[in-house]
Amino acid sequence: MNSSRRTRIVATLGPATDAPGVLERALLAGVDVVRLNLSHGIPEDHLRRAREAHDTAAKLGREVGVLADLQGPKIRVERFANGPVQLEPGAEFLLDCRADAPAGDASRVGVSYLGLPGDVQAGDRLLLDDGLVELEVREVNGSAIHCRVTIGGKLSDRKGLNRKGGGLSLDALSDKDRADIKLAAQLKADFLAVSFVRSAADIQEARRLLREAGGDAWLVAKIERAEAIDRLEEIIDASDAVMVARGDLGVEIGDAELPGLQKKIIRESLARNRAVITATQMLQSMVESPIPTRAEVLDVANAVIDGTDAVMLSQESAAGRHPDVAVAAMARICLGAERQFEPGEDISTLTHRLDRSDQAIAMAAMFLATQLPVRAIVTLTESGTTAQWLSRYRSSVPIYALTPSAEARRRMLLLRDVKPLAFGRAYDYPILVVRRAVQQLFQRGDLAVGDRVLLTHGDHTGQGGGTNTLKLLSVGVDGIAESLRDL
């Protein structure tokens, strides 16, 4: 485990991974969680891909998590009559916010959000196609928004539209999202990503709809609106995980502010015991190229060094020419960055709210791991919560999370440093359960005779949330756990 990758990889499935053998090679290259982008495709596509991911992982003797990603209320321009148009700087351009707007041309185009005229005013900057084209609002007249092109470029059908600085009033969940939440429950997704979150209420509503549909996935808040930054702490607290969605976020706040905010989101997520994913264009050149640029290598490595739990591939794996090669490159970069990573944070910064026994046990274990030469931390967990607390403090000691719950194991695939393993439900005396756990790792080759191990468990095995015991053990002959008499 010490030589294995600690940072998780999320890879988006799509037409490129549908090709024979590609999904298997991508999983072998290092995919931990597959992402289903519900913005594209039909339900049957997503159901098939989720099933194929689980079947392929089982064939390889492992598990894989599934993340369903809601489209959200993304504003888009409508279609053009004769294909893409070229907008020239200084030219007039009209956004036609009517349901019956005609197909567009080089002077005008319809918009999917008919309420846009009420959200903008003269002087606002509107960014199209992730900021590649920029318009300045000159006048709002009824359903017509008259603009001047300030940054020209090619514009094609259904490209996204953002207001610089944010402030658009769409709800976080569209009618399509509400239907797709039911699909996520049908998929038995392990994670549900909510796009364009503005407040904790958006996450709470998505969670309510998912539970009503029978789903129990973790809720992932995608931070991609400028308004979300002002409510970052409440959004993180309401979520199970957070995604730094750098595409739309960078468009709304500006590229110059993005690096610092990425670090802040990662830092706040870790401090508040939430998993965090860094996403968008991490290896964008590999959509076409078999090797990443040096800038991309540094981008991924910096996210790893900052402590992100996972890094994500989007178009690179879903529609790129080299999906499995991109995954392998991501894994290689993560390993290289992890070799340079030196834990140095003060553990006391993570103990400002010690109000649970499992949290207290986890923090005690991590403190001992920094003071004693231990080979591993082993946690017997029902839900995975103790493992999550353990993973929030970045140490050089691997964490083995043993649980009988397949759902908990798949969710823990998003947690950095944690290696989830199947472990039979324990109804035996705690001392016998502890011995069986250590012996299982010994037989796998993860532990050797003489290794010191920190082990956490609850007095009542098989019950979630009951971790209250920490033991310092030594691995004896045949993998039998022995209590240490001296340090």
C-alpha positions in Angstrom: 0.0 0.0 0.0 2.8 2.4 0.7 3.8 2.3 -2.9 0.3 2.5 -4.3 -1.6 5.6 -5.4 -3.5 7.5 -2.6 -5.4 10.1 -4.7 -8.6 8.8 -6.4 -9.4 9.1 -10.1 -12.9 9.9 -11.4 -13.3 9.3 -15.1 -16.4 10.2 -17.2 -17.9 7.5 -19.4 -19.0 8.2 -22.9 -18.7 7.1 -26.5 -14.9 6.7 -26.2 -15.2 4.2 -23.3 -18.0 2.3 -25.1 -15.4 0.9 -27.6 -14.6 -2.8 -26.9 -11.9 -3.2 -24.2 -11.5 0.5 -23.4 -13.4 0.5 -20.2 -11.5 -2.5 -18.9 -8.2 -0.9 -19.8 -9.3 2.4 -18.1 -10.2 0.5 -14.9 -6.9 -1.3 -15.0 -5.1 2.0 -15.5 -6.6 3.4 -12.2 -10.2 4.5 -12.4 -11.8 4.4 -8.9 -15.1 6.1 -9.7 -16.9 6.4 -13.0 -19.0 9.5 -13.8 -22.2 9.4 -15.8 -22.8 12.9 -17.2 -26.6 13.2 -17.3 -26.3 16.2 -19.6 -25.8 13.9 -22.5 -27.3 10.6 -23.7 -30.6 8.9 -22.8 -31.4 6.9 -19.6 -30.7 3.6 -21.3 -27.2 4.7 -22.1 -26.5 5.5 -18.4 -28.1 2.3 -17.1 -26.0 0.3 -19.6 -22.8 2.1 -18.7 -23.3 1.7 -15.0 -24.0 -2.0 -15.4 -20.9 -2.5 -17.6 -18.7 -0.6 -15.1 -19.8 -2.9 -12.3 -19.5 -6.0 -14.4 -16.1 -5.1 -15.7 -14.8 -4.2 -12.2 -16.2 -7.6 -10.8 -14.3 -9.4 -13.7 -11.1 -7.7 -12.5 -11.8 -8.7 -8.9 -12.5 -5.2 -7.6 -15.2 -2.6 -7.1 -15.9 0.8 -8.7 -18.1 3.7 -7.6 -20.7 5.4 -9.8 -21.2 9.2 -9.8 -24.3 10.5 -11.5 -23.9 14.2 -12.5 -27.0 16.3 -12.9 -27.0 18.8 -15.8 -28.3 21.7 -13.8 -29.9 24.8 -15.2 -27.1 25.7 -17.6 -28.1 28.6 -19.9 -27.3 27.9 -23.5 -27.8 29.7 -26.8 -30.1 27.9 -29.2 -29.3 26.6 -32.6 -28.1 28.5 -35.7 -29.8 28.1 -39.1 -26.7 27.4 -41.1 -24.1 26.1 -38.7 -21.5 27.9 -36.6 -21.1 31.7 -37.1 -18.1 34.0 -36.7 -18.7 37.0 -34.4 -16.4 39.9 -35.0 -15.3 42.4 -32.3 -17.4 45.5 -32.3 -20.3 43.9 -34.1 -23.9 44.2 -32.8 -25.5 40.9 -31.6 -28.9 40.3 -30.2 -30.0 37.6 -27.7 -33.6 36.7 -28.5 -35.3 35.4 -25.3 -38.6 34.2 -26.8 -39.9 30.7 -26.9 -40.5 31.1 -30.6 -37.2 32.8 -31.5 -36.1 31.8 -35.0 -32.9 29.9 -35.7 -29.9 32.2 -35.3 -27.4 33.8 -37.6 -24.4 36.1 -37.3 -26.6 38.9 -35.9 -28.8 37.1 -33.4 -29.7 33.8 -31.6 -32.3 32.5 -29.2 -31.5 31.7 -25.6 -32.7 28.7 -23.5 -33.5 30.8 -20.4 -36.4 33.1 -21.2 -36.0 35.0 -17.9 -32.5 36.3 -18.8 -33.7 39.9 -19.6 -34.7 40.3 -16.0 -31.3 39.3 -14.7 -29.1 41.6 -16.8 -28.7 45.3 -17.4 -26.6 47.6 -19.6 -22.9 47.2 -18.9 -23.0 43.5 -17.9 -20.6 41.1 -19.5 -22.0 37.9 -20.9 -19.6 35.0 -21.6 -20.3 32.4 -24.2 -18.6 29.0 -24.8 -16.6 29.1 -21.5 -15.6 32.6 -22.1 -14.2 32.2 -25.6 -16.7 34.8 -26.8 -17.7 37.9 -24.8 -20.6 40.2 -25.2 -21.3 43.6 -23.5 -25.0 44.3 -22.8 -26.0 47.6 -24.4 -29.7 47.7 -23.8 -32.5 45.4 -22.6 -35.8 45.9 -24.5 -38.5 43.4 -23.5 -37.4 40.0 -24.5 -34.4 41.3 -26.6 -31.0 41.8 -25.1 -28.9 44.1 -27.4 -25.2 43.4 -27.1 -21.9 44.4 -28.6 -19.2 41.8 -29.3 -16.1 42.6 -27.2 -14.2 39.3 -27.8 -15.0 37.7 -31.1 -14.8 34.1 -32.1 -16.8 31.2 -33.5 -20.1 30.3 -31.9 -22.0 27.2 -32.5 -25.3 25.5 -31.4 -26.1 25.1 -27.7 -23.0 26.7 -26.2 -23.2 27.8 -22.6 -23.8 31.4 -21.4 -22.7 32.9 -18.1 -22.9 36.4 -16.6 -19.5 37.6 -15.4 -19.7 37.9 -11.6 -22.8 35.6 -11.4 -26.2 36.7 -10.3 -28.5 34.7 -12.6 -31.7 33.6 -10.7 -32.3 30.1 -12.1 -33.2 27.4 -9.6 -30.5 24.8 -9.0 -32.8 21.9 -10.0 -34.5 22.0 -13.4 -37.4 19.7 -14.4 -34.9 17.5 -16.2 -32.8 17.3 -13.0 -35.8 16.1 -11.0 -36.4 13.3 -13.4 -32.7 12.5 -13.5 -32.6 12.2 -9.7 -35.1 9.3 -10.0 -32.8 7.8 -12.7 -29.8 8.1 -10.2 -31.8 6.2 -7.7 -32.6 3.5 -10.3 -28.9 3.4 -11.2 -28.1 2.8 -7.5 -25.5 5.6 -7.9 -23.0 6.0 -5.0 -22.7 9.7 -5.6 -25.1 12.4 -7.0 -23.5 15.6 -8.2 -25.7 18.7 -8.1 -24.7 21.4 -10.6 -24.8 25.2 -10.1 -25.5 25.0 -6.3 -26.2 28.4 -4.8 -27.0 27.5 -1.2 -27.4 24.7 1.3 -31.1 24.6 0.4 -30.3 23.4 -3.1 -28.4 20.4 -1.6 -31.2 19.7 0.9 -33.8 19.7 -1.8 -31.8 17.3 -4.0 -31.3 15.0 -1.0 -35.0 15.0 -0.2 -35.9 14.1 -3.8 -33.3 11.4 -3.9 -34.4 9.8 -0.7 -38.0 9.9 -1.8 -36.9 8.0 -5.0 -35.2 5.4 -2.9 -31.6 6.5 -3.5 -28.9 6.7 -0.7 -26.1 8.3 -2.7 -23.7 10.9 -1.2 -24.6 14.4 -2.4 -21.8 16.2 -4.2 -22.0 20.0 -4.4 -20.5 21.4 -7.6 -19.0 24.8 -6.8 -19.4 26.6 -10.1 -21.4 29.8 -9.4 -19.9 33.0 -8.0 -22.7 33.1 -5.4 -21.6 29.8 -4.0 -18.4 31.3 -2.8 -20.2 33.6 -0.4 -22.0 30.6 1.1 -19.2 28.1 0.8 -19.2 26.9 4.4 -22.9 26.2 4.6 -22.9 24.4 1.2 -20.0 22.2 2.3 -21.7 21.4 5.6 -24.9 20.4 3.8 -23.1 18.1 1.4 -21.2 14.8 1.6 -18.6 15.9 -0.9 -17.6 18.9 -3.0 -16.5 19.3 -6.6 -14.3 22.2 -7.7 -16.0 22.6 -11.1 -13.5 25.0 -12.6 -15.1 25.5 -16.0 -18.2 27.6 -15.2 -16.6 28.9 -11.9 -13.6 30.2 -13.8 -15.9 31.9 -16.3 -18.0 33.6 -13.6 -15.2 34.8 -11.3 -12.3 35.2 -13.8 -9.3 33.0 -14.4 -7.0 35.1 -12.1 -9.2 34.3 -9.0 -9.6 30.6 -9.7 -6.3 29.1 -8.3 -6.7 30.7 -4.9 -10.3 29.7 -4.7 -9.5 26.1 -5.7 -7.1 26.0 -2.7 -9.6 27.5 -0.4 -12.4 25.1 -1.4 -10.0 22.1 -0.9 -8.9 23.4 2.5 -12.4 24.2 3.7 -13.7 20.8 2.6 -11.0 18.9 4.4 -11.5 21.0 7.6 -15.2 20.2 7.5 -14.8 16.5 7.0 -15.9 16.4 3.4 -14.4 14.6 0.4 -13.3 17.0 -2.4 -12.9 16.4 -6.2 -10.9 18.7 -8.5 -12.3 18.8 -12.0 -12.4 20.3 -15.5 -9.8 20.4 -18.2 -7.1 18.8 -16.0 -5.6 16.9 -19.0 -7.5 18.7 -21.8 -4.8 18.3 -24.4 -5.2 14.5 -24.1 -8.5 14.7 -25.8 -6.3 14.5 -28.9 -2.7 14.0 -27.7 -1.4 10.8 -26.1 0.8 12.8 -23.7 -0.2 15.8 -21.4 1.4 19.2 -21.4 3.8 20.1 -18.6 1.3 22.8 -17.5 -1.3 20.0 -17.1 1.1 17.9 -15.2 1.7 20.7 -12.8 -2.0 21.5 -12.5 -2.8 17.9 -11.4 0.2 17.7 -9.1 -0.7 20.9 -7.4 -4.2 19.7 -6.6 -2.7 16.5 -5.2 -0.2 18.4 -3.0 -3.1 20.7 -1.8 -4.8 17.6 -0.5 -7.7 16.9 -3.0 -9.3 13.5 -2.5 -9.8 13.0 -6.2 -9.0 14.4 -9.6 -11.4 14.0 -12.5 -11.3 13.4 -16.3 -14.2 14.7 -18.3 -14.0 15.0 -22.1 -10.6 13.3 -22.0 -12.1 10.0 -21.1 -15.7 10.4 -22.4 -14.9 11.5 -25.9 -11.1 11.6 -26.2 -8.9 9.6 -28.5 -6.9 8.0 -25.6 -9.2 7.4 -22.6 -7.2 4.7 -20.9 -3.9 6.5 -21.7 -5.3 9.6 -20.1 -6.2 7.6 -16.9 -2.7 6.1 -16.8 -1.2 9.6 -17.2 -3.3 10.9 -14.3 -2.3 8.0 -12.1 1.3 8.5 -12.9 1.2 12.2 -12.1 -0.7 11.5 -8.8 2.0 9.0 -7.7 4.8 11.5 -8.5 3.1 14.3 -6.6 2.4 12.0 -3.6 6.1 11.1 -3.4 6.9 14.8 -2.9 4.0 15.3 -0.4 5.1 15.9 3.2 2.4 15.9 5.9 3.0 19.0 8.0 -0.3 20.4 9.2 -1.1 20.7 12.8 -3.6 18.0 13.8 -5.2 20.4 16.3 -6.7 22.4 13.5 -9.0 19.4 12.7 -10.2 18.9 16.3 -12.2 22.2 16.7 -15.5 20.3 17.0 -14.8 17.0 18.7 -18.5 16.0 19.3 -18.5 12.3 18.2 -16.7 9.3 19.6 -15.6 8.1 16.2 -14.1 11.5 15.4 -12.2 11.5 18.7 -10.9 8.0 18.1 -9.9 8.9 14.5 -8.0 12.0 15.7 -6.3 10.1 18.5 -5.2 7.4 15.9 -3.8 10.1 13.6 -1.9 11.7 16.4 -0.3 8.4 17.4 0.5 7.7 13.7 2.6 10.9 13.7 4.5 9.9 16.9 5.1 6.2 16.5 6.5 4.0 13.7 3.3 2.2 12.6 2.8 0.3 9.4 -0.9 0.9 8.9 -4.1 2.1 10.5 -6.9 -0.5 10.3 -10.5 0.5 11.0 -13.4 -1.9 11.4 -16.3 0.2 10.1 -19.9 -0.3 9.2 -20.7 2.9 7.4 -17.2 4.2 6.6 -17.5 7.3 8.8 -14.4 6.5 10.9 -12.4 6.0 7.7 -13.5 9.4 6.5 -12.4 11.1 9.6 -9.1 9.3 9.4 -8.6 10.4 5.8 -9.1 14.1 6.6 -5.6 14.3 8.1 -3.0 13.8 5.5 -0.4 11.3 6.8 2.1 8.9 5.3 0.3 5.9 7.0 -2.1 3.9 4.8 -5.7 3.4 6.1 -7.4 0.0 5.6 -11.2 0.2 6.1 -12.7 -3.2 6.6 -16.5 -3.4 6.2 -19.2 -5.9 5.1 -21.1 -3.2 3.3 -20.5 -3.0 -0.4 -22.2 0.4 -0.5 -19.8 1.8 2.1 -16.8 0.4 0.3 -17.8 2.1 -3.0 -18.4 5.4 -1.2 -14.9 5.1 0.4 -13.4 4.8 -3.1 -13.7 8.6 -3.1 -11.6 9.1 0.0 -7.9 9.7 -0.3 -5.5 7.3 1.5 -8.3 4.8 2.3 -8.3 1.3 1.0 -11.7 -0.3 1.5 -11.8 -4.1 1.8 -14.6 -6.6 2.2 -14.8 -8.1 5.7 -17.4 -10.5 6.9 -20.1 -9.2 9.3 -18.7 -9.6 12.8 -20.9 -11.2 15.5 -18.0 -12.6 17.4 -16.2 -11.3 20.5 -14.3 -8.1 19.7 -10.9 -9.6 20.4 -11.6 -12.4 17.9 -12.8 -9.9 15.3 -9.6 -7.9 15.8 -7.5 -11.0 15.3 -9.4 -12.0 12.2 -9.0 -8.5 10.7 -5.2 -8.3 11.2 -4.8 -11.9 10.0 -6.7 -11.0 6.8 -4.3 -8.2 6.0 -1.3 -10.4 6.9 -2.5 -13.1 4.5 -3.0 -10.5 1.7 0.6 -9.4 2.2 -0.2 -5.9 3.5 1.3 -6.6 6.9 4.3 -8.6 8.0 5.5 -10.2 11.3 6.6 -7.4 13.6 4.6 -4.6 12.0 2.9 -2.2 14.4 -0.7 -1.4 13.7 -3.3 1.0 15.0 -6.7 -0.5 15.0 -10.1 1.2 15.7 -13.4 -0.6 16.3 -16.6 -0.4 18.3 -17.6 -2.5 21.3 -20.7 -3.6 19.5 -19.6 -4.8 16.1 -22.0 -4.6 13.2 -23.5 -1.3 14.3 -22.8 2.0 12.5 -21.5 5.0 14.3 -20.2 3.1 17.3 -16.4 3.3 17.0 -15.1 3.9 20.5 -11.9 1.8 20.8 -8.3 2.4 19.7 -5.6 -0.3 20.0 -1.9 -0.4 19.3 -1.0 -3.9 18.2 1.9 -5.9 16.8 1.7 -8.6 14.2 2.9 -11.9 15.5 3.6 -15.2 13.9 0.9 -16.3 11.4 -0.5 -12.8 11.5 -1.9 -13.1 15.1 -2.5 -9.6 16.6 -0.6 -9.1 19.9 -0.8 -6.3 22.4 2.3 -4.2 22.8 3.9 -4.2 26.2 6.4 -1.4 25.4 7.1 1.1 22.7 
